[in-house]
Every structure is written in C-alpha cells, then in structure tokens.
Amino acid sequence: MSDELVNRDFKAWVDSMEMPKGKRQVILAAMKLFSQQGFDGTSTQQLAQESGMSQATIFKYFKTKEDLLRWIVTPIIQNVMPVYVDEFKNKLSHKKADLRELIHFIVRDRYQFLLDNDEVALILISSFLTKTEIRDEFAGLLSERGPEMVGLFRSLLDGTGEVRDGIDVVAVMRMIISQVVFYFLQTDRMMVGKSASEIDLDLSRIEDLIYSAVCFR
C-alpha cells in the first residue's frame, strides 16, 4: 500500500473479500454515510436507500447497526492502519532536521493524511470517541506500536538539541495529534471553504504553539 490511500486500500480490501454483492454494497454505503452523518445520525432506512438493499437484507448480513460499524472499523484497525503507522515511522526516521522543521513536517504530513483519507478518518475518530469497545481495540494497536514510535520521536527531539530538559515526549505527541485532529474536524465540518492560504496560516500557528511548548529558547 502507498501512503495516504487508506480509503482506496480499504475499499480494495472489501472488493477482494468473497461476499454477496449486496453485503458489499451495504458496507460501502455505510462508509459513506457514517463519515458524512455519523453513526448515530445514520438510520437503517438511509443505509437501505444508499445501498439499494432492503432493511431486511441489511439485517440478514448484520444483526445490528453496531455489527456493521465493527465490520468496518475492526479490519481498518487490525489490518490497514498498522501498515500506515509503519510507513509514517519510516518517513519520520529519515528526517534529519531542526525542531521547527520536524514539527512542520509532522503537522503538515498528518493533516494531509487525514484530508486524503477523510472517510476512514472520520469514522475512526467518531468511533473512538463514542464506542468503548472500539476505543479499547485502538488502544491495543497503540500499545503494540506505540513504544517504538515514542522511542523514535524521543531520539528525533533529542537530536535537535532544542528541547527543554525533562520534556514529556508522550505529552508532546498527544498535543500534536490532538491539535491536528481537532483542526481537521474543524475544517471538515465547520470551516468548509477556507482557502489554501488561510489553512496554511492556521497550520503555521499550530506549529508555533507546539514549538513554543517544547523549545527551551
């Protein structure tokens, strides 16, 4: 898989699975509607209309709407996302830059990643916030891949020679993630139509905030 194509790769994975055509249509319809309207905001009637299947057929394939959501989210977490975590880690490991350039790369790269994969990103984010069992599953991925990523990020920060002593690397990572994700949700839902220059300025302000929080100067 090449980076920034989670949407495409998950749909390709669905297409490669042996299943009835109707079930595949329901899954793809759910991806579209869950990302646009949210899980709770999508009715089975809407799923039926979008997929071209009856509600009875939907419940034949999935006992509940929650089962349908988990069918989408679980393989993304278990099979798709680990590949992209490794690819991002590989890109990050080749970064030999100062602190400001490092922060700039991470903020811009991950924001673009979310934009390019908005359907999957929106479903995962909303599921993480509202579904305990999915949050626990995602936590499992973090526990497996997190320590190596933290170690790499720590070495990159230390390599800049610009970071305050005793800085909490995990807290810095959490701050970067939360800032980028929140801004992505804002631009996707509340600030549609922002120009490229306005977004660039906003992201620069996020970078300045992070830099000020970790730099000893």
N, C-alpha and C positions, 0 to 999 in steps of 0.2 A: 504494500500500500504506500502511496505517496502522501506526503503531509498535506493537511488542510482539505481532505476529501472524505471526512468521516461520513457525511450524508451519503455520498455516492457509494462508498465502500459498504456501508451497512445495507443499503438497498440492493447492491450487487450480491451481498451475502444472502439476503432474503430471496432474491431471484434464483440463487443456486440451490436453495433448500427444496427437497421434494415435499410438496404440499399441494392441496387443491388450489386451483386458480382463485376461487372465491376467498379462501383464507388469506392468500397473498394480497388480494385487493383490500381486505379489511385492515390488514397490518399497515399497508401504505397509506390508507385513508386515515388511520389513527395517528400515524406520524404527522401528517399534515395538520389535522385538526387539533391534536394535543399541543402542538407547537404554536398554533395560531390562537387558540381559545383557552388553552389549559385543560388539564384532565377533568377537573370538576365542572368546567364550563362546556364540556362536550357531552351531548346526550347520545344514547344508542340510536335514536332516530336520525340524528345528524350523521352518525357513522354509517348507518344503512344507506342514507341518501348519497353520501360521498363515495361509498364503495360499490354501490349498485346491488348490494345484498340485502335480504330481508333481516329484520331484527332476530327472527328465529334462527336464521343461518348463522348470524354472528354468535349467538349463544350456543349454537351447536359446536363451534370451534373454540369458543372461550366461555367458560362458565360465568364469569363476571367481567365487568369493565376493568377491574383491577388485574385480573389474569392477563388481559390483553396488554395492559401497561407493562406488566412484568415481563411478558414475552418480548417486548421491545427493549426494555431497559437492561435486563439481565445479560443478554449476549453483547450488548454495547459495552457494559462494564467489564465483563469477563473476557471477551474475545477481541473487541475492537480497540477500546481505549488503551490497554497495555502496549499495543503497537505504537500508538501515537505518543505515549509517555516516553517510550524508549527512543523514538525519533527526535523528540524535543530534547531529551537528555543528551543525545549525540550531538545535536546542533549546539547546545549550550556548552558542551565540553570543549568545543573548538573555539570558544570565544576568549580571546586574549585582549581584554580592553580595560579601560579605566572604569571607575564605578559608575559615572554618569552614562557612559556608552553601554555598559552592561544593563543598567536599569532601562535605558531607552530600547534596547533590543528586546528584552523580555516583555515590556509593556506593549510595544507595537506588534511583536510576533504573536502573542497570545490574544490580543484584541482582534487581530485579523483572522486568527484561527477560529474564534467564536463567530465572527461575521460569516466566514466561509462555510461554517457548519451550524448555522443558526437553528435548523430544525432539531437536530440531535441535542445541541447545547441547551435550548430552551426546555426540552423535555427532561433532560437530566437535572438541570438546575431546579425546576419546579418539583420534580420527584424527590430530590434530595431535601428540599425544604419542608415537604408535606408528608412524606411516606417514610416512617421509621425503619421498616424492613429494607427499603432501598438505600436509605442513608447508611445502615449497617453494612450492606453489601459494598457500598462505595468505600466505606471505612476499611473494609478488608483489602481493597485494592491499594489504598494509601498505606496500610501497614506493611504490605508486601513490597511496594515500590518506593515508599516514602524515605526510608533511611538512606538509601543510596542517593536519592535526589538531594536530600538535605546535606549529605556529605559533599557532594559536588558543588552545591551552591555555597557552602561554607568555604571551600577551597577557593572558589572564584572571588568571593568577597575578600577573603584574606589576601589574595593575590593582588588586589588593587592597592592595598596599603592605605586605604582611605576610610576604613570603617572604625567606628568607635569601639574601644575595648569593652568586652563583656556583652556585645550585642547578641540578642536572641535571634538566631538565624530562622527558626521556625516562625517566630512572630513577624519577621520581615517577609518571609514567603507568604504568610497568611495575609499580611497587609497588601502585598502586590496583587494576590489573587482576588481579594475582596474588592479592591479599587477597580480592577479591570472588569470583573464580572458585573459589578454594580453599574459601571458606565455602559457596558454592553447592553444591559437590561434597559437603562435609560434611553439610549439611542434607538433601541429596537422598539420600545413601547411608548415612550413619552416625548422623544425629541426627533421624531421622524422628519426627514427633510433638512437636517443640518448639513451645511456644506462641508466639503473636504477640509477647507481651511479652518472652519470652526472646530471640527473634530480634532484636527492636528493641534490646535491651540489647547483644547481641553486635555488631550493626552499629554502634552508637554507640561501642563500644570500638575497632572498626576505624577509624572516623573519627578518634577521639582519637589513635590511633597514627600515622596519616598526617599529621594536623595537627602533632603534635609533631615529626615528622621534617622538615617543611618550613618551619615558622614560626620567625622569628628571635627571638621572645619566650622 
